[in-house]
């Protein structure tokens, strides 16, 4: 589980980022999670209480 965005790595890559896999990330695609992170700082709004800001080495 990424403490910065709260995305759990399920093996999804750029070539299938728009696909919703219905795995550990539920109804969330990697593509949408990236959009969400850029807009409000978490893979999904419900994860905001759990995330932290990235450290300098994580940018």
C-alpha positions in Angstrom: 0.0 0.0 0.0 1.5 3.3 -1.0 1.4 5.7 2.0 1.5 8.7 -0.4 -1.6 7.9 -2.6 -3.1 4.8 -1.0 -2.9 2.7 -4.2 -2.2 -1.0 -3.7 0.0 -2.3 -6.5 -2.0 -5.0 -8.4 0.4 -5.3 -11.3 -1.4 -2.8 -13.5 0.9 -1.0 -15.9 0.6 2.0 -18.3 -0.6 -0.2 -21.2 -3.8 -1.2 -19.3 -4.1 1.7 -16.9 -7.7 2.5 -17.9 -8.9 -1.0 -17.2 -10.9 -1.6 -14.0 -9.6 -4.9 -12.6 -11.9 -5.3 -9.7 -9.0 -6.4 -7.5 -7.7 -4.9 -4.3 -8.4 -1.4 -5.7 -12.1 -2.2 -6.4 -13.8 -0.1 -9.0 -10.8 2.2 -9.4 -8.5 2.1 -12.5 -4.9 3.2 -12.3 -5.7 5.9 -14.8 -8.5 7.3 -12.6 -6.3 7.0 -9.5 -3.6 9.1 -11.1 -6.2 11.7 -12.1 -7.5 11.7 -8.5 -4.1 12.0 -7.1 -3.2 15.0 -9.2 -6.5 16.7 -8.3 -6.6 16.1 -4.5 -3.7 14.0 -3.3 -5.0 10.5 -3.0 -6.1 7.6 -5.3 -9.6 8.2 -4.1 -11.2 10.8 -1.9 -12.1 8.2 0.8 -8.3 7.6 1.3 -7.5 11.2 2.2 -7.3 10.4 6.0 -4.6 7.8 5.4 -2.2 9.5 3.0 0.8 11.6 3.7 2.8 14.1 1.6 5.7 12.5 -0.5 9.2 12.7 0.9 11.8 14.4 -1.3 13.2 11.0 -2.5 9.6 9.9 -3.6 9.0 12.8 -6.0 
